[in-house]
Amino acid sequence: MIPPDQTDLVEPKPTVPTPRRRIVFLNRSYWPDIEATGQLLSDLCRGLAPHFDVHVVCGQPNSPEPSSSYLQVGAEVRDGVTIHRLAHHQFAKKNPFGRILNLLSFFYSARRFLRKVDWGADVVISETDPFLLPIAGAEFARRVGAEHCVYLQDIYPDVAEAVGKVRIPLVAPLLRRKLRAAYQNASRIIVLGRCMRRRLTGPRWGIQRDKIEIVPNWSDCQTIVPIDPRENQFRKRFELADAFVVMHSGNMGLTQRLEVLISAAAQPHWPARAKLLLVGNGASRDKLLEHTARLNLPPGRVEFVHYQPRDQLTESLSAANVHVVSMHENVTGCLCPSKLYGIMAAGRSVIAVADPQTDLCQTVRERDIGWCVPPGSPSAIADAVAKAEAESRRTSTCDFVNRQRRSRDAAIRHFDRPVIVKKFSQILASILSDHAIDLTDHNLHEAPLSRHLSASDSGFALTL
């Protein structure tokens, strides 16, 4: 037997794993914050983590989950996501001046952090908590040679203008000019609906349509499921067994005009057994309590309940017979309420109080899952509640039940978390295919965990 020629034996080269592409999100709210944008971003990052090296630069939670344990300042890894949590000031949100200082504090803390870090990214995604973040994200992306993507949960300063909170002349045009530059230079702009895209492509912003992607928010249809009212523990705790529950769940701020909804409960044609339940907190809560007291409503007609733990969200959302999602008439195109998708996952119908051109109303009409009411009319809201309550009492309740079934079915097919995470992943893949880089020339994937930062890393200079 002739031994093989040793010169013909080639030692196989070791396989070098391809480094995952790094995605860096910027947003003040993240786990363990129970505010909506923080929960949504936490869910999204957890879904992207198996496919990308996901980092989040975030701040201090306004409403942390009860008993949650987290590193207050510094870096930690959770669910495969590297979290870089920064120090910044936190003043009471009820104070308008304090709210401004809060957003400036985190913006400058994030900007300083991104100027110091010695690692980079493939894609930088700037969200809008606070709305100035795309300016810092654009600077960081340029410095490290990354693509920049703007992910708009709302459009500022348009929201502030819409609710009358911009009183200093020239401030809004200045902010819009700075933000427009960041948007126009971004690789993609992701918005939540068609109405937001129409606003950005209009004359005030002038953003080209072809760089705008629509990715709606979502709910987790495995976690939030319909619960029979007779077995619902939330209804039992709050003694709602015989009530027709009309619920508003979520933030109580200026963009919802909840005083109009509460006034609807004082209308003579509001059904006697209908109870309005407002679940959540927000800057307007105290004023809404005062407004309710002035109306001298029948006992128990309107009640307030604080935010429920996330693990009880299925119970609270399913406790309603019908939900109300309300939008200020002036914020059309500025935002799309994310609460709609949790309601749909719970299999409940919706009274949408909003402009007909909003994605909210268009979704309710197209999916036939409820009623649309023009904003600003307590009487029209009471009419819709009366229709829903009467429909639920009919001997044959097929119409009411079928609305609920269509709501749940649409949530699973179009607004479930895996569906939206897949769509977001496809957008990232498209961005990365346009951003061919030689990874051997970049130290993008050897990022040390960030050092702990002190409160001195926050700043207040108003130079944008």
TORSE-748115 format. One line per 10 residues: number of its first residue (from 1); their letters; for each residue y, x negated, z negated of C-alpha. Coordinates in nm, 3 decimals, padded with zeros to 5 digits. Last residue first. Example, Ala and Ser with C-alpha at 12.3 -4.5 7.8 and 13.67 -1.06 7.14 Angstrom:
<sites>
2) sa) -00.106:-01.367:-00.714  -00.450:-01.230:-00.780
</sites>
This chain:
<sites>
464) ltlafgsdsa) 07.182:02.841:-01.930  07.419:02.700:-02.191  07.426:02.942:-02.483  07.357:02.681:-02.751  07.132:02.840:-03.017  06.853:02.601:-03.093  06.500:02.591:-03.235  06.315:02.261:-03.272  06.465:02.226:-03.621  06.223:02.493:-03.736
454) slhrslpaeh) 05.952:02.231:-03.725  05.691:02.167:-03.462  05.331:02.070:-03.518  05.212:01.837:-03.247  05.076:01.979:-02.926  04.707:01.953:-02.853  04.648:01.672:-02.612  04.655:01.759:-02.243  04.407:01.570:-02.029  04.382:01.809:-01.739
444) lnhdtldiah) 04.717:01.766:-01.569  04.729:01.387:-01.560  04.807:01.395:-01.191  04.723:01.150:-00.912  04.350:01.216:-00.929  04.427:01.587:-00.905  04.538:01.551:-00.545  04.736:01.866:-00.486  04.695:02.167:-00.257  04.932:02.439:-00.373
434) dslisaliqs) 04.886:02.719:-00.120  04.522:02.760:-00.224  04.644:02.760:-00.584  04.871:03.060:-00.526  04.592:03.253:-00.355  04.347:03.170:-00.635  04.605:03.288:-00.888  04.645:03.617:-00.699  04.266:03.660:-00.691  04.247:03.595:-01.064
424) fkkvivprdf) 04.506:03.867:-01.129  04.299:04.115:-00.925  03.985:04.021:-01.117  04.170:04.057:-01.448  04.286:04.403:-01.333  03.937:04.534:-01.263  03.790:04.367:-01.573  04.059:04.534:-01.792  04.004:04.889:-01.667  04.289:05.044:-01.469
414) hriaadrsrr) 04.144:05.149:-01.132  03.790:05.282:-01.158  03.751:05.312:-01.536  04.100:05.452:-01.595  04.065:05.692:-01.301  03.741:05.832:-01.448  03.896:05.879:-01.793  04.193:06.073:-01.656  03.978:06.276:-01.420  03.760:06.381:-01.713
404) qrnvfdctst) 04.063:06.483:-01.920  04.209:06.685:-01.635  03.867:06.846:-01.592  03.867:06.955:-01.956  04.202:07.135:-01.921  04.109:07.302:-01.594  03.758:07.393:-01.713  03.885:07.563:-02.029  03.722:07.898:-01.952  03.801:08.130:-02.239
394) rrseaeakav) 04.153:07.995:-02.225  04.282:07.816:-02.530  04.331:07.466:-02.376  04.536:07.613:-02.088  04.766:07.785:-02.339  04.829:07.455:-02.520  04.898:07.269:-02.197  05.135:07.535:-02.068  05.318:07.554:-02.404  05.353:07.176:-02.414
384) adaiaspsgp) 05.499:07.181:-02.061  05.749:07.453:-02.155  05.849:07.262:-02.470  05.920:06.957:-02.252  06.134:07.168:-02.018  06.330:07.311:-02.313  06.394:06.966:-02.463  06.548:06.854:-02.130  06.663:06.490:-02.095  06.394:06.363:-01.862
374) pvcwgidrer) 06.245:06.575:-01.582  05.891:06.691:-01.669  05.564:06.592:-01.503  05.235:06.755:-01.609  04.883:06.626:-01.652  04.589:06.437:-01.505  04.612:06.527:-01.137  04.542:06.166:-01.026  04.826:06.168:-00.772  05.056:06.370:-01.001
364) vtqcldtqpd) 05.004:06.164:-01.318  05.015:05.838:-01.120  05.334:05.938:-00.939  05.497:06.039:-01.265  05.428:05.702:-01.431  05.494:05.507:-01.110  05.850:05.634:-01.141  06.009:05.825:-00.852  05.974:06.165:-01.026  06.207:06.045:-01.306
354) avaivsrgaa) 06.039:06.065:-01.644  05.885:06.285:-01.914  05.516:06.252:-01.831  05.299:06.504:-02.017  04.957:06.343:-02.014  04.591:06.441:-02.031  04.339:06.262:-02.251  04.022:06.073:-02.164  04.063:05.790:-02.415  04.081:05.546:-02.122
344) migylkspcl) 04.363:05.759:-01.977  04.563:05.737:-02.299  04.505:05.362:-02.312  04.630:05.340:-01.953  04.951:05.536:-02.009  05.056:05.315:-02.302  05.154:05.045:-02.052  05.484:05.217:-01.975  05.619:05.094:-01.638  05.950:04.905:-01.646
334) cgtvnehmsv) 06.293:04.868:-01.483  06.223:05.090:-01.182  06.357:05.402:-01.353  06.537:05.287:-01.667  06.827:05.535:-01.637  06.621:05.850:-01.694  06.494:05.719:-02.029  06.115:05.726:-02.019  05.867:05.941:-02.210  05.489:05.935:-02.225
324) vhvnaaslse) 05.365:06.244:-02.411  04.998:06.276:-02.498  04.779:06.588:-02.499  04.502:06.709:-02.730  04.559:06.403:-02.942  04.301:06.256:-03.180  04.151:06.052:-02.896  04.442:05.808:-02.909  04.413:05.768:-03.287  04.034:05.731:-03.295
314) tlqdrpqyhv) 04.016:05.485:-03.005  04.300:05.282:-03.157  04.112:05.231:-03.483  04.004:04.871:-03.410  04.361:04.799:-03.309  04.491:04.888:-03.653  04.716:05.198:-03.642  05.092:05.172:-03.611  05.272:05.393:-03.864  05.251:05.773:-03.864
304) fevrgpplnl) 05.543:06.014:-03.827  05.509:06.393:-03.847  05.671:06.684:-03.663  05.580:07.054:-03.712  05.437:06.982:-04.060  05.678:07.213:-04.242  05.880:07.429:-03.999  06.175:07.235:-03.852  06.507:07.194:-04.030  06.657:07.010:-03.728
294) rathellkdr) 06.857:06.766:-03.943  06.538:06.614:-04.091  06.403:06.533:-03.746  06.723:06.350:-03.648  06.707:06.144:-03.969  06.347:06.045:-03.897  06.446:05.958:-03.541  06.728:05.738:-03.670  06.480:05.554:-03.894  06.232:05.502:-03.608
284) sagngvlllk) 06.482:05.377:-03.350  06.408:05.003:-03.378  06.036:05.054:-03.356  05.722:05.187:-03.517  05.405:05.364:-03.415  05.246:05.709:-03.404  05.470:06.011:-03.346  05.270:06.332:-03.404  05.410:06.659:-03.271  05.207:06.954:-03.400
274) arapwhpqaa) 05.133:07.255:-03.179  05.000:07.559:-03.370  05.321:07.760:-03.333  05.364:07.680:-02.964  05.716:07.555:-02.870  05.877:07.864:-02.711  06.158:07.883:-02.969  06.259:07.519:-02.914  06.262:07.302:-03.227  05.966:07.090:-03.112
264) asilvelrqt) 06.166:07.008:-02.798  06.427:06.843:-03.021  06.163:06.587:-03.119  06.103:06.504:-02.752  06.477:06.469:-02.690  06.512:06.239:-02.993  06.232:06.033:-02.837  06.466:05.891:-02.574  06.194:05.645:-02.460  06.407:05.346:-02.353
254) lgmngshmvv) 06.590:05.316:-02.686  06.292:05.227:-02.899  06.000:05.387:-03.079  05.709:05.173:-02.962  05.365:05.325:-02.935  05.187:05.660:-02.947  05.356:05.992:-02.872  05.116:06.271:-02.958  05.097:06.647:-02.909  04.817:06.769:-03.135
244) fadalefrkr) 04.704:07.131:-03.103  04.625:07.182:-03.469  04.315:07.335:-03.625  04.144:07.016:-03.748  04.457:06.805:-03.791  04.412:06.720:-04.158  04.554:06.365:-04.129  04.234:06.194:-04.239  04.015:06.444:-04.050  04.203:06.401:-03.723
234) fqnerpdipv) 04.176:06.024:-03.757  03.805:06.054:-03.833  03.734:06.224:-03.499  03.402:06.409:-03.502  03.532:06.758:-03.424  03.788:06.609:-03.184  03.505:06.459:-02.973  03.584:06.092:-02.916  03.681:05.953:-02.576  03.643:05.576:-02.534
224) itqcdswnpv) 03.869:05.279:-02.600  03.663:04.961:-02.643  03.461:04.965:-02.323  03.752:05.116:-02.130  03.974:04.821:-02.217  04.317:04.931:-02.098  04.536:04.818:-01.814  04.872:04.702:-01.689  04.947:04.737:-01.322  04.942:04.442:-01.083
214) ieikdrqigw) 05.185:04.473:-00.792  05.263:04.149:-00.607  05.610:04.050:-00.487  05.644:03.749:-00.253  05.642:03.960:00.065  05.920:04.193:-00.054  06.201:03.938:-00.043  06.423:03.964:-00.350  06.770:04.114:-00.293  06.849:04.174:-00.662
204) rpgtlrrrmc) 07.132:04.434:-00.654  07.071:04.528:-00.290  06.717:04.658:-00.345  06.401:04.446:-00.321  06.383:04.407:-00.698  06.436:04.778:-00.765  06.178:04.885:-00.507  05.924:04.644:-00.659  05.979:04.800:-01.002  05.921:05.150:-00.859
194) rglviirsan) 05.602:05.034:-00.691  05.444:04.921:-01.016  05.372:04.656:-01.278  05.547:04.354:-01.126  05.420:04.009:-01.032  05.664:03.771:-00.865  05.503:03.493:-00.668  05.580:03.137:-00.561  05.904:03.138:-00.759  06.228:03.010:-00.605
184) qyaarlkrrl) 06.371:03.359:-00.552  06.280:03.464:-00.906  06.440:03.161:-01.073  06.759:03.204:-00.868  06.760:03.576:-00.943  06.739:03.498:-01.316  07.058:03.292:-01.316  07.246:03.545:-01.101  07.121:03.837:-01.311  07.233:03.669:-01.631
174) lpavlpirvk) 07.583:03.609:-01.495  07.608:03.963:-01.352  07.501:04.107:-01.693  07.747:03.899:-01.896  08.047:03.973:-01.668  08.214:04.213:-01.915  08.069:04.228:-02.269  07.929:04.574:-02.348  07.568:04.543:-02.238  07.366:04.781:-02.459
164) gvaeavdpyi) 07.429:05.102:-02.267  07.068:05.212:-02.220  07.060:05.133:-01.847  07.258:04.811:-01.885  07.003:04.674:-02.132  06.717:04.768:-01.899  06.893:04.612:-01.597  06.950:04.280:-01.774  06.654:04.256:-01.750  06.353:04.386:-01.560
154) dqlyvcheag) 06.040:04.473:-01.757  05.681:04.348:-01.786  05.773:04.095:-01.520  05.532:03.811:-01.445  05.722:03.527:-01.273  05.502:03.264:-01.107  05.591:02.897:-01.078  05.377:02.647:-00.889  05.345:02.311:-01.057  05.502:01.972:-00.984
144) vrrafeagai) 05.537:01.872:-01.351  05.918:01.875:-01.370  05.963:02.160:-01.123  05.722:02.382:-01.317  05.899:02.302:-01.645  06.242:02.395:-01.507  06.110:02.718:-01.352  05.943:02.816:-01.680  06.264:02.761:-01.877  06.459:02.992:-01.644
134) pllfpdtesi) 06.166:03.237:-01.628  06.187:03.262:-02.010  06.528:03.435:-02.019  06.368:03.783:-02.046  06.236:03.712:-02.395  05.958:03.820:-02.391  05.974:03.839:-02.011  05.669:03.653:-01.880  05.673:03.311:-01.718  05.355:03.194:-01.546
124) vvdagwdvkr) 05.325:02.820:-01.481  05.057:02.722:-01.228  04.890:02.383:-01.182  05.001:02.249:-01.517  05.140:01.946:-01.692  05.097:01.726:-01.997  05.337:01.502:-02.185  05.524:01.778:-02.365  05.892:01.717:-02.444  06.082:01.932:-02.192
114) lfrrasyffs) 05.840:02.220:-02.243  05.896:02.213:-02.621  06.275:02.212:-02.581  06.264:02.511:-02.347  06.023:02.698:-02.575  06.245:02.646:-02.880  06.548:02.736:-02.671  06.397:03.065:-02.559  06.254:03.137:-02.905  06.593:03.106:-03.073
104) llnlirgfpn) 06.778:03.290:-02.797  06.546:03.588:-02.826  06.573:03.598:-03.205  06.950:03.550:-03.205  06.989:03.851:-02.975  06.764:04.062:-03.199  06.965:03.954:-03.504  07.286:04.070:-03.338  07.126:04.409:-03.272  07.008:04.438:-03.636
94) kkafqhhalr) 06.700:04.661:-03.648  06.494:04.367:-03.524  06.532:04.188:-03.859  06.580:03.816:-03.800  06.307:03.576:-03.697  06.404:03.216:-03.621  06.177:02.989:-03.424  05.869:02.775:-03.471  05.630:02.742:-03.179  05.267:02.837:-03.126
84) hitvgdrvea) 05.073:02.643:-02.863  04.755:02.846:-02.804  04.470:02.692:-02.606  04.250:02.974:-02.473  03.869:02.959:-02.488  03.848:03.263:-02.718  04.075:03.082:-02.966  04.194:02.722:-02.951  04.467:02.596:-03.182  04.805:02.434:-03.146
74) gvqlyssspe) 05.106:02.396:-03.375  05.302:02.633:-03.597  05.166:02.944:-03.772  04.800:02.859:-03.728  04.617:03.190:-03.746  04.426:03.407:-03.992  04.450:03.782:-03.942  04.425:03.997:-04.255  04.626:04.278:-04.094  04.708:04.210:-03.728
64) psnpqgcvvh) 05.046:04.044:-03.696  05.358:04.254:-03.631  05.649:04.036:-03.518  05.419:03.751:-03.421  05.573:03.401:-03.415  05.606:03.228:-03.084  05.410:03.156:-02.768  05.315:02.883:-02.523  04.978:02.993:-02.386  04.724:02.764:-02.221
54) vdfhpalgrc) 04.437:02.865:-01.992  04.203:02.613:-01.828  04.074:02.850:-01.563  03.757:03.043:-01.474  03.600:03.133:-01.810  03.950:03.162:-01.964  04.080:03.432:-01.726  03.944:03.728:-01.925  04.061:03.588:-02.258  04.400:03.521:-02.103
44) ldsllqgtae) 04.432:03.882:-01.984  04.329:04.032:-02.318  04.574:03.814:-02.510  04.849:03.896:-02.258  04.792:04.269:-02.304  04.785:04.247:-02.683  05.105:04.043:-02.692  05.286:04.273:-02.450  05.184:04.579:-02.655  05.288:04.459:-02.999
34) idpwysrnlf) 04.986:04.392:-03.220  05.074:04.024:-03.263  04.764:03.820:-03.354  04.758:03.726:-03.065  05.054:03.677:-02.834  05.424:03.767:-02.824  05.684:03.502:-02.733  05.562:03.459:-02.377  05.501:03.158:-02.152  05.164:03.130:-01.977
24) virrrptpvt) 05.023:02.797:-01.858  04.740:02.795:-01.604  04.543:02.472:-01.562  04.292:02.441:-01.281  03.944:02.360:-01.398  03.838:02.002:-01.352  03.567:01.948:-01.093  03.264:01.801:-01.263  03.182:01.448:-01.155  02.823:01.420:-01.036
14) pkpevldtqd) 02.681:01.075:-01.094  02.619:00.880:-00.777  02.257:00.851:-00.673  02.129:00.489:-00.667  02.035:00.409:-00.310  01.682:00.285:-00.251  01.661:00.139:00.100  01.732:-00.215:-00.025  01.425:-00.190:-00.242  01.205:-00.170:00.065
4) ppim) 00.919:00.046:-00.040  00.601:-00.120:-00.157  00.329:-00.147:00.108  00.000:00.000:00.000
</sites>
